[in-house]
Amino acid sequence: MPDPILTMIPGPTPVDERILAALARPTVSHLAPAFVESFGACLANLREIAISEIAQPFVVAGSGTLAMEMALVNLVASDEALLVVSQGYFGDRWGELADAFGIRCDRLQAEWGQTISPQQLQQRLDAGSYAAVAMTHVDTSTGAAAPVADYCEMLRDRSQMALLDGVCATAGMEERFDDWGLDALITGAQKAFGTPPGLAILLASPRALAKRESRATVPAYSADLMRWLPVMRDPTRYFSTPPVNELLALHRSTQMVLEEGIAPRFERHARIAAAVRGGLEVLGLELFTDADCRADTLSVVRYPDGVDDAAFRTSMAGRGVIVAAALGSIAGEAFRIGHMGNIGVDEVCRTLDAIEASLVDQGLERPAGRAAKAAREIMSRGDRSQI
Ligand SMILES: *Cc1c(COP(=O)(O)O)cnc(C)c1O
């Protein structure tokens, strides 16, 4: 029986039954040969998904935020400076983390719904002296995708390390670890991987590992990359018990990403984003995010006049579709739809139908079924396969 609740928020995202089945397997020793093999294969798959030959993956129990923290405490010392490029709530989190560890931090802050231009980044790099630059691929608060390939071009041949928060993008939008010259790519299980929450994922460059190795100590124990490195290189080693079942689930998820193919998967995400937006347009709804920087993984949608946020989302939930509230200064004025991971046209249409009906509940007139029809048309253009 399909799950009656469709969770269309920007994480956790719907979990495919193949991934749930991996999670539900009997818990085995973290040293059991089959588990060790899956763990190693999962790490290799993550490297492939990040289009890298050189990255060292780390997966530990935790969340995306823990992976951000691991990157920062291992790679930036408290007598060094960090430049944060922020286009929203999660970009600001980089700054809060820096503050928590006494790392000097300058911030380049975009207006919400927009991004910092590569030229602005370049000017700041020329003016300051930073050990690293922390960026966010997709800020989940605003739906804005930064031009990270261009940022990385600005960082090429510079000493600053490039730290990228890919939590709301990795496995849904292209990230080229080696080509872009990334030093740390951070992500989590519960967004475009469509795996239950509970894992912090970090890929580190050889330069990043050398930086950590050059430091005698870091202000961390279980977040110290050096304690985990032997395990990640050889999963028969022990440092701290890995989350066996969650790792089996992530392994299954990475297999599904590679079975689909990363290019077709990114193309599916772009198509789904177009279908969602085509449907929203039919409903007369506007997006919060500037047209030139909209992410493929979520949409931030402005409420029309007279629609009450709480009542709308309650009405959605009553129809079995969960969407997320907006954060920060746009709370109450917009809602967020996650459309990433292992979803397809049916989830998109069910969401659009629920939005349409919930707007009608709020006294707006909307002709039945047109949004989903528009979305289906957009999805069926071209020859790509759907999940
Ligand atoms: C969700 C998210 C995070 C935080 O991840 P948690 O797993 O909730 O700690 C960080 N950055 C971005 C861009 C996110 O979308």
The ligand as an ORCA input file, in Angstrom:
! r2SCAN-3c Opt
* xyz 0 1
  C      18.940     21.004      5.145
  C      20.132     21.844      4.886
  C      21.178     21.961      5.806
  C      21.123     21.358      7.168
  O      21.059     19.973      7.129
  P      20.601     19.178      8.440
  O      20.716     17.761      8.013
  O      19.209     19.625      8.734
  O      21.548     19.553      9.519
  C      22.284     22.702      5.457
  N      22.353     23.301      4.273
  C      21.378     23.222      3.368
  C      21.534     23.912      2.064
  C      20.230     22.489      3.644
  O      19.251     22.410      2.734
*
